[in-house]
Structures are given as structure tokens and as C-alpha cells.
Amino acid sequence: TINHQEVTAWPEHKRARFIARVFQDPLLGTCPSATIEQNMALAKKRGQWRGFSAGVKVKDRPFFKENLKQLDLGLENRLLDRVGLLSGGQRQALTMLMATMLKPEVLLLDEHIAALDPKTAGQILQLTRKIVSEQNLTTLMITHNMKHAIEYGNRLIMLHQGRIISDVSREEKKDLTVDDLLEKFYASSEEELVSDAMLLA
């Protein structure tokens, strides 16, 4: 449910008004053959009727540029460049921006830095923290990185084989360590940790 509305059976285009998402693969969040401004114009109409008018409106360009400036990647001067020319990190930053241009009720981050190099991943995480904090967004971030799970957000839920094995609130999480989480995992799952991806910093 979102705002007390049951949305499970809703078609994707109807849920899009409330839910924004950023995928693990930077290639999935944008259209490579379209320009930066065309991608942003599509994002600006998320969940709305698009009709047959011009996709990119002249009055929207200052809005696009202003939003792109916060990425600090110089993309505000490249509105007419095709998105396929951008690096993976640039595309993921653009996707993050597009997902939050219209404030969603829920932002889903599906391992959104997993495919990026460590430096770029750090930059995207900082951008994520900035946008989520400034817009006060309800966000669900999926990650296998236990350090990130502890550091970001105000609630930590650990899943194993489709069931919740730990649910830690902000107060409990404050002094939590990766070793504490591993101990919780072992105690709850009665299995050994099979993937060391969780330990990566």
C-alpha cells in the first residue's frame, strides 16, 4: 500500500505516478538513442498523459539545466548529447536525477551502485544522500554491502531466502557494526555466509 492505497494490482504506468526507481544497470534507466533533454522530458511527464505535443518544450530547458547543475558533471551544457555517449556513472547520476525530478512517494534503489567503480559509486551515494535528504524521500535501498546498510537510512532490514531475519531501527543501528550484522545473520539463518560481497567496503 502507498498512502493507504492498495497498488499491487495496478498496471505499471499507473504506479509510476507514485514510485520511482533506479536500477543496478546504468543502461536501464535511460534511453541511449535520445538526448539528455529528451530523457529528462520523459521523466518530467512520469505517470502523466503525454499526448502528441512536442516532447521537449523550450520553457523546460532552464529547469533541466538547473537540475543538471547539481550533479557537477557539466551535463547542463550537453543537453543535446545522446545519453549513449555518457559514462556509466554519468548515466546513473542522470537516472537518479530523473527519478526524483517529480517527487515520488517511494524511491526504489535496486543495488544502484553495484555496477560502478568504487570512486563513481561513492559519488552516486553522496548524490543519493543529498537528494533523499533535501526532498525528504521515503526510500528503499537494496544493498549487499553491510557497511552501506548500516551507514545509510534510518532502518535496516536483513532478508534471507525471502524472509526477514533482522529489523533494526535508527536507535539500535547507531552503534551497529558489520560484525554485529554477521552475528545476527549466523544466529538467524543457521547458515554460513556464502557471499563475501556483503563485506565489501
QUIZI-V180025 format. One record per residue. PHI is phi in whole degrees, 0 to 359 (999 if undefined). Layout:
phi: {PHI PHI}
//
This chain:
phi: {999 234 50 69 253 282 242 304 270 292 293 303 296 282 294 300 294 250 242 244 214 233 275 295 275 301 282 274 270 221 260 295 277 267 283 302 291 293 299 292 295 296 295 293 255 305 75 245 290 265 67 240 277 302 294 254 262 305 293 275 300 300 296 298 298 298 292 293 302 293 284 58 242 76 289 295 260 231 305 267 285 288 296 299 276 277 286 301 295 296 293 291 296 296 299 300 295 297 294 241 299 258 301 277 288 222 250 257 246 266 47 288 242 298 267 255 291 305 294 295 301 298 294 293 296 295 297 301 301 297 294 297 291 295 266 53 273 285 229 246 251 271 207 263 273 295 298 294 300 284 286 257 83 241 207 235 242 257 251 214 51 82 232 285 248 202 223 245 277 305 296 293 289 306 251 286 240 299 300 299 295 299 298 298 297 300 294 275 267 56 228 276 291 266 233 276 299 296 270 295 266}
//
